[in-house]
Amino acid sequence: MTKTIAEFLEENGKLTYTNVGVSMMPLLRQGKDLFTIEKNSGQRYKKGDVVLFARGTSKYVLHRIIKVLPDEYVILGDNCVSCERGVKDSDIYGMMISFVRNGKEHSVTEKRYRAYTALVLFFNPVRVFFKKLWLKAKRFLKKILKRT
């Protein structure tokens, strides 16, 4: 019988897994990088933490906390434009504590990673605005090209 990620984390405390999807680019590259999650031990997370949480009953998502509210979190992937609201502590299985890029492990406590996180959080509103603008422009151009 195959264990779920939640069951594995509960039993082992940590999980190292490969990235699936592009929502955390450029930090994590699909199929190339690994990340390690440490089980949620009941603490509240903080802005900038990358957490693994449940979306519905069967989907696990690794995204960054961009806002901490009294009873929930606002979460967004580094390469996404739509925030997820209403994520509760009970939805979060754990936090990313390290990742492997090109065979080298990097801790989330390293200065370079903390600087990257600060930049992501600082520029996030501008990045989201321009990414949404770019997506609208692409859709518009696609419509025009379809007509010709």
N, C-alpha and C positions, 0 to 999 in steps of 0.2 A: 504494500500500500504506500502510495506517495504522500509525503507530508506537505502541508501548505507552508508558505513562507512564515506565516504567523506561528504555526506549530513548531517549525524548526527553530525560530528565534526564541520561543518560550522554553524549549528544551536545551538549547545550546548557548543562548545569550548573545551570540554574534552570527552574522551571515555574510559571506562574501559572494557576490553575484556579478554577472556581466550586465552591462547596460543594454536595455532594449528601448528603441525609440530615440527621437531627437529633441525631446523637450528640455533636456539639461545641457544641450550644447551651448557653448564650446567646452564647458567643464568636463562633461562625459560624452565620449563618442560611442555611437551605437556599435556593439559587437567588438569593440577594440579595448575599451577600458573596463576595469573592475571597480566595484565599490564595496565597502564593508559597513554594515549596519550593526549598531549595538542596540540591544533590546531596550525598550522603554522601561525605565525603572521608577516611573511615577512622577518624575520631575516635570515642571513646566518648561517648555522650550522657549527659545528667544528668537528675535528677529535675526534672520540670516542663516539659521540652522536648516540643513537639508534633511528632510524627514521622509520616511516610508510610511504611507498611510493607505487606508482602504477607501476606494471609491466604489460604493455599492457593496455587494457581497462577494464579488469574485475578482476584482481588479486591484492590483497594487500599483501605487504611483509614488515616484520619487521626485519631490519638488521642494522648493525653498520657501520658508516662512517669510513673508514680507510685512506682516502686521500681526501683533499679538493683542488680542482682545480679552476681556475678563473670562469669558467662557468658551472661546473659540479662536481659531487662527484663520488668517487670509494667506493663501498659499499660491505660488506661481512658479512654473518652470522657467529656467533662465532663458529659454528660447520660445516662450509662449506669450500670448497677448491677453488671454482670459484668466482672471483670478478664480480660484476656488474658495468660496466662503463657507463658513459653517463647519469647518473641520474641527472636531472635538479631540480632546486628549485621548479619549477612548478609541478614536479612529486611527491613532498613530501607533505603529508597531515599534519604531525605533528611529535613531538618528544616524546619519552617515558620519563615521569617525575617520575614515580614510578612503583613498582611491588609488588605483594603480594606473599610471599612464606610461606607456613605452617601457614596461618592466620595472618602473621605479615607483615605490609606494610613497604617497604624500599624506600627511596628517592634516586634519582640519585646524590644527593648532599652529601650523607653520605660518610665518609672516606673509609669505607670498599668497597663500590661500586666503588669509584674513584680508589682505589688501584687495584680492580679486572680489571677495564677498562684499566689501565696502563699496567698491566701484559698481558692482551689479546693483546693489540696493540704491546707490546714489543716482545712477543713470537710468534706472528702471522706468520711471514715468516717460522720459524722452524716448527711450528705446521702444517702449510699447506704442507710443504715438506714431513714430516713424514706421514701425513694422506694420501697424494697421493701415497707414497711408499707402505703403508699398503693396500690401495685399489688395487694397481697393484698386490701385492703379493697374495691377496685374489682371484683375477681373475685368476692368474696363477695357483694357487692351485686348483681352481674349474675346470679348463681345464684338469689338470692332473688327478684329481679324476674322471672326466667324462669319460676319456679314459679307466679306469680300470673297 
